[in-house]
Amino acid sequence: MMIEVLCRLWDRIHSGKQPHSRGCRSCGHCCDLYGGYLHASDADLKRWRQLGRDDLLALVNEMGWIWIDPEKRRRGDPCPFLQRISPDEARCAIHAIKPDMCRDYPSLDHGRHCVRGIYIPRQTSPKDPTLH
């Protein structure tokens, strides 16, 4: 929490940052790198059950790992829902109901910087309560 306060203070002091140096660029590199090593949270599973998303639930194994090929019982592609538009642009096909791990990336563990080094501030708006 304190780190988040310090990051916001830093942003106010150094408000001359160019806008293009902040925020997600939708490049999909984080999904390519980390998309095969994700767990579903209890909230994810509950949300997907409530929405009747059996297609997503079928890709979760007993230990909570996601994007598991149901036939081979091992990880498939890093993220089957990443839609590549160009080499440097991608979209999430399940953005509104994506896993909490994806929603929370990059966390304070990453210094709120994505794999490309771009600072992505924490969203101040509360999550949609209908999704949890």
N, C-alpha and C positions, 0 to 999 in steps of 0.2 A: 504494500500500500504506500509506504513512504517513497519507494522508488517511483511509483506512478506520480506522486505529488512533485517530486524533483524533476521528472520528465516534463510535466506541464509547466513548471516554473522555467525550466530551460527553454521551452518553446516560447514563452512570453518574452524572455530576455533576448532571445535570438529569433525574433519574429521575421527577420529578413530572409528566412529560408525560402528558396524558390518552391512554388507549389508542386512542380513536377517531382521534387525529391521526396514527397510524402505520399503516403497512401498506396494501396494495392494497385498494381498495374495489370492485374489479371493475366500474368504471364504463364501461370500454371507450373512453374518450376518447383514450388513447394509440394504440389500434388505429385509431380513426377518423382521427387526425392523421398517424400515421407508417406505418400498415399498407400504404400503396401505395409505399413507398420502402425496401423491404427486400431484402437479399441472402441467399441460402442459403449457409451455410458448407459446407466440405468435409465436416464431421461431420454436418450436416443431410442432405446428399445421400447419404452412406453409410448413415445411419440409415434414411432413407426407402427406399433400395434394399433393405436387409436386411429391412425390414418388408413389402416388396412394395407400397409405396404409390405406384403408378404415377399415381394421381390427383394427388398432390402434385408428383411429378416432371414431369408434363405442364404444370404451371403455372410452370416455371422456364425462363428463356431461356438462350441460349448464354453470356451475360455474368454469369449468376448471379442476375439480378433475379427476384423471386418474385411470384406471383399475376398472371402474365401470361396474358391470354386466348389460348388456343392457336389459335383461328381468326383473330382480328383481329391477333395478334402484338403487342399492346400491353397496357399495364396495364389491368386490369379494376377491380373494386371494391377499396377499400383492403385489406380482408381478407375473403375469401369464407367464412372459418370463424368469424367473429364472430357469435354468436347474441345478438341484442338481446332482453333480457327486459323491460326498461322503459327509459325515457329515461336513467336513471342507473344501469342495471345490465346487464351483458353477460357472457357466458361464451365461452370459447374451445373450439370443438368438437374441436380437436386438441391440447388442453393437454399431454397426456403426451408428445407428439412435436413440439411447436411449434418453430419456428426458434430457433436460439441467440440471435439478435438480440432476439427477444421475451423469451426466458428471462432474458437478462441485463439487461433494461430495469427500472428506470433505472440507468444505470451511473454511475461516478464522474464522467463527463463532464457528467452532469445533477445532480451533487451528491447522488445517490441520492434526488432528489425527482421525483415524476411530474409530468405536465402540470397537475395540480390543486394542486401544491405540497405534496403529502403525502410525508413522509419514509418511504422503504421500505428498511429495513436489509438488508444482504446476508445471504442465507441461509447459515448455517454448515454445513449438512449437504451432503455431497458429492453431485454429480449421480449419477443412476443409471447405472452403467457399462454396463448393457445397452442404454442408449439412444444410446451413442456408438460 
